[in-house]
Amino acid sequence: MKVLLVAAATPDTFWSFKHVLPFVFRRAAFPPLGLLTVAGMLPRDWQLRLIDLNTTRLRDADIEWADYVFLSAMIVQADSAREVAARCRSKRTTVIAGGPLFTTSHTRFPEIRHFVLGEAENVMPALVADMESGRLQASYASSRRPDITLTPVPRWDLIKLRRYATMPLQFSRGCPFNCEFCDIIVMNGRVPRTKDPGQMIKELESLVAAGWRERVFIVDDNFIGNKVKAKAFLRALVSWRKQRNVRLSFTTEASLNLADDQELLDLMAEAGFHTVFVGIETPDEESLIECEKIQNTQRGLVAAVQKIQNSGLEVMGGFIVGFDSDTVGIFERQRSFIEQSGIVTAMVGLLMALPETRLFSRLKQENRIVNDSTGNNVDGVLNFVPRLNREYLIQGYRLLVKRLYAPDAYYRRILTFLREYRPRGPSLRPTVRDCLALIRSFWVMGICTPGRRTYWKFVARVMLFHRRLLHQAMTLAIMGHHFRRVAATI
């Protein structure tokens, strides 16, 4: 059996890091972990090829070679997924589609006849049998959450690692919280399921054996959803790093209650974690209560962020405008909070009603849904009727993003972060690529683009007051170039 696995292309968004990649000579931020994991569930005697449209062109010959095409996509990749499906249909090659886009929105794709809905582990035996017999069902779904301690190691041999900036691994699925706008709990549930520490070490060993020595993204819905098991994994990771003398660095996603557990913070820093993405959403208590972001309520948000950064972890923050409780001053309050907290990478988006979320259901009952979600909350498009004036909200959002990523504001925020940041654990060692990226940044940001005078003032201040954090400072400066390019398109 010949199977072509195709990952849809990602448009230019905050998360694509498209304008950062040329600095580090890579083609995409990270590979499609879902498809690599599914590939590990297929029979070893099958012939597999993987095409990631973020790094590689899909040829007609690839489609013609395959007996089946596995197509995976997120909501933001819908347009690319449609193009792939159309090309496969023209070649009479059967498509089996899966991933977040199709799990919650497969009815939007009548041109695709076969789907894997939800997590794949429990349905793969039936799917493989039906593929071999040529009797595919319309959809495959399981009512049970799979035991991910049985999930195989991803098939790294199907990709060229050097094309990517970061390698993804998954420790857990699910999140114990119940945020109204979030579709994670729709797809993966509210009871976190984790892999065993030994299983994770095996996956890390597979990456090292494949030649990877750089950043690893633990792509969990909430890495600390089960704190006890997270700590057990971190202790095993600390021990493995010491035994193997491997200097991988890690980033992940976690809820803000991370700030409440100093032992957990210390373990993450010791294990080599340097960055954590946290959904802060808004400094307004009423809006947090509205969306049931209870883990962020009744606390000093700035103090929580500063505690995490004092513990050696840079906080990347997610923010949302457009809640029903938002008032006309929300944009200034968001800007002020982000500046004060020293969150450099502040990913601000418009509220989006994602399919099958409680938010979507509520707004649909109120007759406020106006179109499908694009999955891109920075495209300036609302798919529901907001309480604030629609044009005021969109224009206020656009102005907020442009102000946050203007050179003077952005570099000032980096300096605020550097004053609060207390690196611990293994230090980041600049690679040859990092040094080349620094030189390129001197040319691109220091000579060729607007804001160059502000850039050189920033570099001078870093050299005078934060020289030991030069690597982090310049990495953030380069990321700011990407964010400004995206902000200009909103």
Sequence and secondary structure as in RCSB ss.txt:
>XXXX:A:sequence
MKVLLVAAATPDTFWSFKHVLPFVFRRAAFPPLGLLTVAGMLPRDWQLRLIDLNTTRLRDADIEWADYVFLSAMI
VQADSAREVAARCRSKRTTVIAGGPLFTTSHTRFPEIRHFVLGEAENVMPALVADMESGRLQASYASSRRPDITL
TPVPRWDLIKLRRYATMPLQFSRGCPFNCEFCDIIVMNGRVPRTKDPGQMIKELESLVAAGWRERVFIVDDNFIG
NKVKAKAFLRALVSWRKQRNVRLSFTTEASLNLADDQELLDLMAEAGFHTVFVGIETPDEESLIECEKIQNTQRG
LVAAVQKIQNSGLEVMGGFIVGFDSDTVGIFERQRSFIEQSGIVTAMVGLLMALPETRLFSRLKQENRIVNDSTG
NNVDGVLNFVPRLNREYLIQGYRLLVKRLYAPDAYYRRILTFLREYRPRGPSLRPTVRDCLALIRSFWVMGICTP
GRRTYWKFVARVMLFHRRLLHQAMTLAIMGHHFRRVAATI
>XXXX:A:secstr
 EEEEEE    SSGGG TTTHHHHT SBSS  HHHHHHHTTS TTSEEEEEETTTS   HHHHHH SEEEEE  G
GGHHHHHHHHHHHHHTT EEEEESHHHHHHGGG TT  EEE S STTTHHHHHHHHHHT   SEE  SS   GGG
     GGGS GGGBS EEE  EE  S   TT SHHHHH SS EE  HHHHHHHHHHHHHTT  SEEEE  S TTS
SHHHHHHHHHHHHHHHHHHT   EEEEE  GGGGG HHHHHHHHHHTEEEEEEEEE S HHHHHHTT GGGSSS 
HHHHHHHHHHTT EEEEEEEE  TT  TTHHHHHHHHHHHHT SSEEEEE    TTSHHHHHHHHTT B S   S
 TTSS  SB  SS HHHHHHHHHHHHHHHTSHHHHHHHHHHHHHH    SS     HHHHHHHHHHHHIIIIIST
THHHHHHHHHHHHHH GGGHHHHHHHHHHHHHHHHHHTT 
